[in-house]
């Protein structure tokens, strides 16, 4: 499954230092900058722009370049011109991953761990901790212009204070956590046609017009921010965070986009999953010795499914959501080209967790993501989510594609979003940087984690991780820079231990070994991830001493990685 690796030559290039200035007003992050890494040169304009593009609840293998059937030519272009990581991890749920990415910490340390159900647990404070900094805060202090469009989901309890389109506090909103510009939703999900908690800067706003679609709006506002940056802030590099909600439920998409996938999934989840698995082996994305994981027993065989057309429509809408997002990636790349920014912009594309098996029940009505009063913008009631006469897609529906299709999205791995088996925590990551990445179309097998993006951004910006923020001590970062991997070199990491805990699920990986346990103190499972990443051969009974050793490692990690009270 390996491909030839090529190293980027770095000899004989000119270099210079960049010193960032720290704004002292408003208690800015205490930090300083040092010399920029060797690969940054005068010829390509100094420090790079950095753009992180995040998909939401998209499975490991949904996009074309990771084996999927969905049409994603723009994301494919990033993969063809850059590096695809095959061993990159997330934190199992959107809020946890987004906290970890922006802070370089475990979700618990960042204040959004949700180790157990309820927020009484340490690390589950419901919003970004005062003892963490964001990438935006550090890079803004280092002279970057910071831009964000899309889903925030890090305000925690503050979102509960939303009343009559006002919020009594905004301490954990994007502009208060380092971003110069922001458009998007503070809440984690909702209607794509009439999204709740929509904000421009610090001002709650309404979406406008009957043709409004949130994914397009998120794209268009980032395009606007980049254009205005190029016109008024061109002397600064920019850090952009394009945080899509697509393809998170509800299944909402324009009918014209859904129609493109009519019949595409008629063969059903069983046949398509087998084909996707075979395709991924041919592409070198997975080791052929890893068997395709078994589907959950609650998922019927496609041949026995009575409502084939209804279920196929679910995946057609999901595919359309991903397709529109991909079109947005194309628009962003177009504006970078138009403004002459492409060559010196590092673009990172990834997903925040595996495909989501959640079934939308009445529980959703207690959250702000449910349409107010159960009505559309123009006063139509949301239709019965269980009726086979109701097809997902339009604004007056509110549905999810559930485990039946999520297990296709996560091919070939086990489980889904919120679980700590590989299907829940494995993410595609693409790194694209035309002027510097010469290993184009290459697969990178080194293990990485979303908290490494903090170290990566600081490495490229020549910025130091701070020790305090607004007089409060800052927790040391968990991650490291993955820049060496872009050049075919070894990532310099002090430990090979990666841990997770989420709503009672637990896992730790050390080297090739991983233990994982389901919620409810279920027995530990042991896997050799190098030989069996699909987690089909539980070795716990065969190697009890190894399990005991790994449990100790997990407990040490758990104690260290939680936010101190």
C-alpha angles and dihedrals in degrees: 000000000000125000130205112278123215126195122222110239111239103174126112097020126135118244139194139182126245121203116200122209122225119222108228097196121104093016096290122197113286106236143124138208132238134188117317118247117274096253093066110094141178090240092067097041104267124266113026129244110243124212122183114195115194128195118200124231092343116151125241096254105032099104121074096247091056095046105275134134098230116109107248107155095156095051088044089057090056089052093047091051097041147022128299117207115214099184103048122134137209132188099259098249133057098241093047095047094046091051091049095047096051096043105033089230138106111273089251093055090048091054099253105086104125090194089167132014110281130034097258090093121096110266093025099097093136099242145042111305123241086233096067136070129210128231087245093056094050096043093045088055089050092057102270125138105232122213132179134179125174141021118009104176093167102099093088115180091007090075088063088065091065107123129165090347093306133106123209093210134025102178092126098042122114098260090052090050099054109286121127094197131028139175122166148068125312091202121073102242145352145130115341090210097048108014120195124232093023112174139185107199102317095332122101110227140176124245110249133229137005091270094059117130118177099219090055091046091052089052096044093051093050088049088052092048093050092048092050090046090054091049100044109014102035094131089065127067114235135228112208129190112192103187111184124195090206128141094014114118140300097078099235126154140140111274092235090060094045091052090062089069099045107139093003093116100032092115088069138229097295099054094037092050091052091048092047091050091052091046092052091053091052090049091053093241095124136026113257089223090067108091120222106265118246118255120243114274091237091066110087124223110265091237089060096046110112097194100053097147092048093050093044088056089059092060092042090059092045090052090050090054091054091044093055090049090052090052086054091054087054091053091051092050090048092056091046088053092045092053095043093246102117100089094057100037121100108212118197118189122188145138126246098226144338126294113297122246094185118135112213107236132166089285088082091068093073092064132077089241089075112089111261109266090358089280136124122239091270095046104264117141120246107256126241107286093209101048115111087212090066116080118200121241110067124093093254092062129077113188144137133216093234130195094317092073099021090069087057091049091053097047123183098011134083127256132355147253113333092025122101098220112107094270090063101043106031115101136182112239123188122187117197124179112148099196095049113023108078097164091088120184091007126143116229115207101185115118117252139169134211091248087066090074091077092057091043094053093046091048091055094042094049090236130143124230107249128238096212144020124203091343094310123113116249123225111243113257120261096208138073135207116280092195091109089061090058087063097042095259129126119273109242103232125162094211139025092211120116120177137189139184125173131165090334099318114119136193143157132186125201115178107312095341125092133177121194134179131190123233116283097052091285117178118284116257120209125209138177096223094194092056098030115020091158086066098230099136112061107200097183095110092044096051109029092158090056090051091051091050092048093048089057090050090050094050091049090050093046093053094047098043099054123096112259115239 
